[in-house]
Structures are given as structure tokens and as C-alpha cells.
């Protein structure tokens, strides 16, 4: 057995393992890319020691749904009437930028995610063959998927196949791996979705799709003769455990039960759903039906932020309101929606999502001595309802430290942000 290369010592270690074990004080021993041991702080820690006094250690956060290049559009789609956001506001904007701009936006988005304590993302958008290398260079763990539409189906499938050829589909073999990204049930007809199902079966790639994200999407699917978006996917074999459906905002109770029964995972983006649709997805019903639910930030243009701690609080508050029950959605359940459950939704819970021996060393340290986190009575409650991404002081992915003292190590933030702002400057406000 190789020696421990690094020991992180903190005021507390929240493992998010099955028992919810907390070590206070605690230590995590790292051997290369892997966690060797976790437990109480030893008197003489082995290997190089990182003293995280005043900090709490937790698993790196897992963002189950984002579009990193859309960092470019933040602030350009405010207060849009329901049903007009995508066609009326986003489509004109998207036509004004190209692959080089998307790369700049993606790297700025990845920087923001890392600084907010996110270590794993499910990222999808256009031109992902150009964007994916930028995501890889950021140091994030990521599954990348190129968005596919009926109108460009042949070209989109070609790009998807290139991503699979380059990155593979096994998260255990590569820090970046490929998925399949049919856009949504209204923009993808049966022919394209059957091809996606075939390619998923052939390659082992997971499928990422927007599901019932708008009333217009549901109406379009019903016009094809399907009773709803979920039933439409089910008929095509795309309600399955290897499918991650984002939003699910307009699912009926029956459809939510169907999604749960099929074992389809849900990427819940509460801020985005509230801002763009003024609605809360039926997450309580989906969880009760057996669906695994992970949190997502969606894009910076959808909610103006890439802070998964903010989504934790939003998910708790909005879903309590939706359930008309303040006891629903406990703090432990919510924190797991950004860690262990989110990892399970992406099929990577054997690698990340909790701090346990044998898992990858994806870790986040937060400063817990700031005023808004004191007193420290309940660490889980504080993390869910009081913590902010700006409290993150250190981040490790695969045992490599990517953030120290709140500053990125691998990335040059000044250049990245300057390049991103330059790319975004090609955009102007487009009136609807």
C-alpha cells in the first residue's frame, strides 16, 4: 500500500456517508486521487498536513444540471413573461455568439462553480465538442453532452459520437466523460429519441434531457398524440435509470409517479423554475414515488448564479411552501440532494458524493467562523440555510487542490474573466 500523501485536518468532517457520520475535529487522509481514511484527527497526521482550523470539510458538491457557456448571458433575460423566454429572448441571443465565445463563457462558468465548492457537473449545450476540452482544463469532474434537436439531428449525433470516442462514457476511467443530450420532448421527435436510445444502449452513455420544463413543451407533445411528456419518453424507452430529466416542472401527479416507478433521476433547479416559470416542480411527489433527485443550478442566465448553496436554501423553502408543510424536506435530505443523492442521480456515487475510504478525493472546505454561520449549533442546518459559495476556502478534485484561500490555483481568474467579458460584450439587450 502506498503511503498517505496528504492529510487534511479540520474542525469538523461531514462525511455524508449512509449513517451521516460527523468527526469533530476530523481528518481525511488522501493517497493520490483517493481517500485512504477518514476519522478523528490523529495526534501525528501522516504525510503533508493541511491545517484547516476554523473550517468544516464536506464532499465536493455535485451539480446535476448546468450549461456553463451560458455564463455569457447573465442579466439579459430578466422578467420575461411565461412562455417567451426560450424563443423570444434566448434564441436571438444565441445567434450572436459562436464556439470561441462559448469556450470563454464555459471557462468563466467553471471558475465560478469551482469557487462555489462544486466539484462535479453535468454540463450540456451547443458546440460541446469545442467546449468539453475547456471544461476538462478547468479541473472539474464532468459529464458533457451535446444538445441534440430534430432540426440538426444528423450533425448533433455526429458530435455526440465524437465526444464518446474522445472521452468515453465510464466515469471511473476519466475525470471527464460523455453523455447524450437530446434537448427536450418538444424539440426531439421519435426518430431522434430512438437513435439516442440506441446509442445509449450501445455506448453505455447516460441520457440528459429537459422534461416538462414549460407548458408549451407539454402542449407540443400532446399535439403529437401523447398524453404527456413523461409518457412520450416512456414509449420510447427513455424513462429509465440511465436517464436524468431536468426540471419536470409541469408533470402531473400520475406522470411523477411514472417517472419514479421507472427509476429516472431528476435534476431539480428550483431558482430557475421559479424565475422562468413561476412554479415549483413536484419534487415531493417524485421522491415519494422513488425518483432520485439531485440539485442543479441550471445556467447563470436562468437564475443569475452558479451557487449550489443558494439552491439548497431555495429548494428547502420553495418545496416546503409547495407541500404546505414546514416539516418536509429536512436539512439532511436537502444536503444530500447536492452531494450523495446528486452523485447517485449521475451514476457516480461509487466515486464521489460522500467522504469514505476508496472514493475519489473530491473535497470542499468552508470557513465556519464567519458571522452568518455562528453559532455553530447544527452544521447541516447551517450549510443548507446559511452557507454561501463565498464561504468556500479550499477545493480538491482527485486529490489535486484547485482552490486555496478562496483563490484558484490552476486557473488564471483575471484572464478568464476578461476573456469572458469580452465574449459577452458581443451581446446586446434584445427586446421581445
C-alpha positions in Angstrom: 0.0 0.0 0.0 1.4 3.4 -1.0 1.9 6.0 1.8 -0.6 8.7 2.6 0.4 11.8 0.6 -1.8 14.3 2.3 -3.8 14.7 5.5 -6.5 17.4 5.8 -7.3 18.3 9.4 -10.4 20.4 10.1 -12.7 21.4 12.9 -15.3 19.0 11.6 -15.7 16.5 8.7 -19.2 15.8 7.5 -18.9 12.6 5.6 -22.4 12.3 4.2 -22.0 8.6 4.4 -25.0 6.3 4.9 -25.0 7.0 8.6 -24.3 10.7 8.3 -21.1 10.4 10.3 -19.5 13.6 11.6 -16.0 13.8 13.0 -15.3 16.9 15.1 -12.5 17.5 14.9 -11.7 15.3 12.0 -9.2 14.4 9.4 -9.2 13.0 5.8 -6.1 11.1 4.6 -5.5 11.1 0.8 -3.4 8.7 -1.2 -3.0 10.2 -4.7 -6.5 10.7 -6.1 -8.2 8.6 -3.5 -9.4 8.9 0.1 -7.4 6.5 2.3 -9.1 7.1 5.6 -11.4 9.4 7.4 -11.9 9.8 11.2 -11.0 11.7 14.3 -7.9 13.9 13.9 -4.8 11.8 14.8 -2.1 13.2 17.1 0.5 12.8 14.4 -1.1 13.0 10.9 0.8 11.2 8.2 2.1 12.8 5.0 1.9 16.5 4.2 -0.6 18.2 6.6 -3.1 20.9 5.6 -4.4 22.7 8.7 -8.0 23.8 8.1 -8.6 25.3 11.6 -11.8 27.2 11.6 -13.2 25.2 8.7 -15.6 22.3 8.0 -14.8 19.6 5.4 -17.6 18.1 3.3 -17.8 16.2 0.0 -17.5 18.3 -3.2 -20.9 19.5 -4.3 -22.4 17.7 -7.3 -24.4 19.9 -9.8 -26.7 17.7 -11.8 -27.7 20.2 -14.4 -25.9 23.2 -15.8 -24.9 24.9 -19.1 -21.5 26.5 -18.4 -21.3 28.5 -21.7 -24.5 30.4 -20.8 -22.5 32.4 -18.3 -22.2 34.8 -21.2 -25.9 35.8 -21.0 -26.3 36.5 -17.3 -28.6 39.5 -16.8 -30.0 39.6 -20.3 -33.3 37.7 -19.7 -35.0 39.4 -16.8 -38.7 39.4 -16.0 -39.8 37.6 -19.2 -43.4 36.6 -19.4 -44.0 32.9 -19.1 -43.7 31.0 -22.4 -41.5 33.7 -24.1 -38.1 33.0 -22.5 -36.6 30.4 -24.9 -37.9 31.6 -28.3 -38.4 35.2 -27.6 -35.3 36.0 -25.6 -32.7 33.3 -25.7 -32.8 32.3 -29.4 -31.9 35.8 -30.7 -29.1 36.0 -28.2 -27.6 32.6 -29.0 -27.4 33.5 -32.7 -24.9 36.3 -31.9 -22.0 34.2 -30.5 -20.1 31.2 -31.6 -17.8 28.4 -30.4 -14.9 30.6 -29.3 -17.3 32.7 -27.3 -18.8 29.6 -25.8 -15.4 28.4 -24.7 -14.7 31.7 -23.0 -18.1 31.6 -21.2 -17.7 28.0 -20.2 -14.3 28.5 -18.6 -15.7 31.5 -16.7 -18.6 29.4 -15.6 -16.4 26.6 -14.5 -14.3 29.0 -12.5 -17.4 30.3 -10.8 -18.6 26.8 -10.0 -15.2 25.7 -8.5 -15.0 28.8 -6.3 -18.5 28.0 -5.0 -17.5 24.5 -4.0 -18.9 22.5 -6.9 -16.5 19.7 -8.0 -18.8 17.6 -10.3 -21.1 18.9 -13.0 -23.5 17.6 -15.7 -22.8 20.1 -18.4 -24.6 20.4 -21.7 -25.1 22.9 -24.5 -24.3 23.5 -28.2 -20.8 23.1 -29.6 -19.8 20.8 -26.8 -17.0 19.2 -28.9 -15.4 22.7 -28.6 -16.4 23.4 -25.1 -15.6 20.0 -23.4 -11.8 20.5 -23.6 -12.2 23.8 -21.7 -14.3 22.0 -19.0 -11.6 19.3 -18.8 -8.9 22.0 -18.4 -10.7 23.6 -15.5 -10.1 20.6 -13.3 -13.8 19.9 -12.7 -15.2 16.4 -12.8 -17.8 16.5 -15.5 -20.1 14.6 -17.8 -20.5 16.5 -21.0 -23.4 16.2 -23.5 -24.0 18.0 -26.8 -27.6 19.2 -27.2 -29.5 17.5 -30.0 -32.5 18.8 -31.9 -34.7 17.5 -34.7 -33.7 20.3 -37.0 -30.0 19.4 -36.7 -30.2 15.8 -35.7 -27.7 14.2 -38.0 -24.9 16.7 -37.2 -25.8 16.6 -33.5 -25.5 12.8 -33.3 -22.1 13.0 -35.1 -20.9 15.4 -32.4 -22.2 13.2 -29.7 -20.4 10.2 -31.2 -17.1 12.2 -31.3 -17.5 13.1 -27.7 -18.0 9.5 -26.8 -15.0 8.5 -28.9 -12.8 11.1 -27.2 -13.9 10.9 -23.6 -15.6 7.5 -23.3 -18.7 7.0 -21.1 -17.2 5.5 -18.0 -16.7 8.0 -15.1 -14.4 5.5 -13.4 -11.9 5.8 -16.3 -11.8 9.5 -17.0 -12.5 12.7 -14.9 -14.5 13.9 -17.9 -16.8 11.5 -19.7 -19.6 11.8 -22.3 -23.3 11.6 -22.1 -26.1 12.2 -24.6 -28.2 15.4 -24.6 -31.4 15.4 -26.5 -32.8 18.8 -25.8 -36.4 18.3 -24.8 -39.5 16.3 -25.6 -40.9 19.1 -27.8 -37.7 19.6 -29.8 -36.9 15.9 -30.3 -39.2 13.7 -32.3 -39.5 9.9 -32.0 -36.8 9.2 -34.7 -34.1 11.2 -32.9 -35.0 9.8 -29.5 -35.0 6.2 -30.8 -31.5 6.9 -32.1 -30.5 8.3 -28.7 -31.8 5.2 -27.0 -29.9 3.0 -29.4 -26.6 4.9 -29.0 -27.1 4.9 -25.2 -27.5 1.2 -25.2 -24.5 0.7 -27.5 -22.1 3.0 -25.7 -23.3 3.0 -22.1 -23.8 6.8 -22.1 -26.4 8.3 -19.8 -29.1 10.5 -21.3 -29.7 14.1 -20.2 -33.0 15.7 -21.3 -35.2 18.6 -20.3 -38.6 17.2 -19.3 -41.9 19.2 -19.0 -40.0 22.4 -18.4 -42.7 24.6 -19.9 -46.4 24.5 -20.7 -45.5 24.9 -24.4 -43.4 21.8 -24.3 -46.2 19.7 -22.8 -48.7 21.1 -25.4 -46.4 20.3 -28.3 -46.1 16.7 -27.1 -49.8 16.3 -26.6 -50.3 17.6 -30.1 -48.4 14.5 -31.3 -50.9 12.3 -29.6 -49.0 11.5 -26.4 -50.9 12.1 -23.0 -47.8 14.0 -21.6 -44.1 14.4 -21.8 -43.3 11.6 -19.4 -45.5 9.1 -21.2 -43.9 10.2 -24.5 -40.5 9.3 -23.2 -41.7 6.1 -21.7 -43.0 4.9 -25.0 -39.5 5.5 -26.5 -37.6 3.7 -23.7 -36.3 6.9 -22.2 -37.8 6.8 -18.8 -35.1 4.6 -17.3 -32.4 4.5 -14.6 -29.8 5.8 -17.1 -31.8 9.0 -17.9 -31.5 12.3 -16.0 -34.5 14.5 -16.6 -34.2 18.2 -15.8 -36.9 20.4 -14.3 -40.1 18.2 -14.5 -41.9 21.4 -13.7 -45.2 20.6 -15.4 -45.5 16.9 -14.6 -48.9 15.7 -13.4 -49.2 13.6 -10.3 -49.6 10.5 -12.5 -46.6 11.4 -14.5 -44.5 12.0 -11.4 -45.5 8.5 -10.2 -44.5 7.0 -13.5 -41.1 8.8 -13.5 -40.4 7.5 -10.0 -41.5 4.0 -10.9 -39.1 3.8 -13.8 -36.2 4.9 -11.7 -35.5 8.0 -13.8 -33.4 10.6 -12.0 -34.5 14.2 -11.6 -32.2 17.3 -11.8 -34.1 19.9 -9.7 -33.3 23.5 -10.4 -35.6 25.5 -8.0 -34.3 29.0 -8.7 -34.5 28.6 -12.5 -38.0 27.1 -12.3 -39.2 30.0 -10.0 -37.6 32.7 -12.2 -38.6 31.4 -15.6 -41.9 29.7 -14.9 -43.1 30.9 -11.6 -43.6 27.3 -10.5 -42.2 24.6 -8.2 -41.7 21.1 -9.6 -43.5 18.3 -7.9 -40.3 17.1 -6.1 -42.1 15.7 -3.1 -44.3 13.5 -5.2 -41.3 12.4 -7.3 -39.2 11.5 -4.3 -42.2 9.6 -2.7 -42.6 7.7 -6.0 -38.9 6.6 -5.8 -37.1 9.1 -8.1 -33.6 10.1 -7.1 -33.4 13.9 -7.0 -30.2 15.9 -7.3 -29.9 19.7 -7.3 -28.8 21.8 -10.3 -28.0 25.4 -10.8 -29.2 25.4 -14.4 -27.4 28.3 -16.3 -26.3 31.6 -14.9 -28.8 33.3 -17.3 -31.7 31.3 -15.8 -31.1 32.2 -12.1 -28.1 34.7 -12.3 -25.9 32.5 -10.2 -23.9 29.3 -10.1 -24.0 28.9 -6.3 -25.3 25.4 -5.3 -25.5 26.5 -1.6 -28.1 29.1 -2.7 -30.0 26.3 -4.4 -30.0 24.3 -1.2 -31.8 27.0 0.6 -34.2 27.8 -2.3 -35.0 24.1 -2.6 -35.9 23.8 1.0 -38.0 26.9 1.2 -39.9 26.5 -2.1 -40.7 22.8 -1.6 -41.9 23.4 2.0 -44.3 26.0 0.5 -45.3 23.7 -2.3 -46.0 20.9 0.3 -47.7 23.4 2.7 -45.7 21.5 5.3 -42.7 23.1 7.0 -41.5 19.7 8.3 -41.0 18.3 4.8 -37.5 18.3 3.2 -35.3 18.0 6.2 -31.8 19.6 6.2 -30.1 16.2 5.8 -32.3 15.4 2.8 -31.5 18.7 1.2 -27.7 18.5 1.7 -27.8 15.0 0.2 -29.5 16.4 -2.9 -26.3 18.3 -3.5 -23.9 15.5 -2.5 -24.7 11.8 -2.2 -28.1 11.8 -3.9 -26.8 14.0 -6.7 -23.9 11.6 -7.2 -26.4 8.7 -7.3 -28.5 10.6 -9.9 -25.5 10.8 -12.2 -24.4 7.2 -11.5 -21.1 8.3 -9.8 -22.0 7.6 -6.2 -19.4 4.8 -6.1 -16.8 7.6 -6.8 -18.0 10.8 -5.2 -20.8 12.4 -3.1 -19.5 11.3 0.3 -16.2 11.2 2.2 -15.4 7.5 2.5 -12.3 5.3 2.0 -11.9 4.3 -1.6 -13.8 7.2 -3.1 -12.1 10.0 -5.0 -10.7 12.8 -3.0 -13.2 15.5 -4.1 -13.4 17.7 -1.1 -14.5 21.2 -0.1 -13.5 23.3 3.0 -15.8 26.1 4.2 -14.8 28.7 6.7 -17.4 28.3 9.5 -16.3 31.2 11.7 -18.0 34.0 9.7 -20.8 35.8 11.4 -23.7 34.3 9.3 -22.6 30.8 10.3 -22.4 31.4 14.0 -23.3 30.0 16.4 -22.4 26.5 15.1 -25.2 24.6 16.7 -26.2 22.4 13.8 -23.6 22.1 11.0 -26.1 20.6 8.4 -28.7 23.3 9.0 -26.0 26.0 8.8 -24.7 24.6 5.5 -28.2 24.3 4.0 -29.8 27.6 5.1 -26.9 29.9 6.0 -23.8 29.0 4.0 -22.8 30.8 0.8 -20.5 29.8 -2.0 -18.2 32.7 -1.0 -17.5 30.8 2.3 -15.5 28.2 0.4 -11.8 28.5 1.1 -10.4 25.3 -0.5 -11.3 22.7 -3.1 -9.8 19.4 -4.1 -10.7 17.2 -7.1 -9.0 13.9 -7.5 -6.7 14.9 -4.6 -5.4 18.0 -6.5 -6.0 21.3 -4.8 -7.7 23.6 -7.2 -8.7 26.4 -4.8 -6.7 27.7 -1.8 -7.6 30.6 0.5 -10.5 31.2 -1.8 -8.3 31.7 -4.9 -8.0 29.3 -7.9 -4.6 27.6 -8.3 -4.8 26.0 -11.7 -6.9 28.8 -13.4 -6.0 32.4 -14.0 -9.1 34.3 -12.9 -8.2 37.7 -14.2 -7.6 36.4 -17.8 -10.6 34.1 -17.7 -13.0 36.8 -16.6 -11.5 39.3 -19.0 -11.9 36.9 -21.9 -15.4 36.0 -20.8 -16.5 39.6 -20.5 -15.0 40.3 -24.0 -17.0 37.5 -25.4 -20.2 38.7 -23.6 -19.7 42.2 -24.9 -20.8 41.0 -28.4 -24.2 40.7 -26.9 -26.7 43.5 -26.5 -30.1 43.5 -25.0 -32.6 42.0 -27.4 -36.1 43.3 -26.9 -39.0 40.8 -27.3 
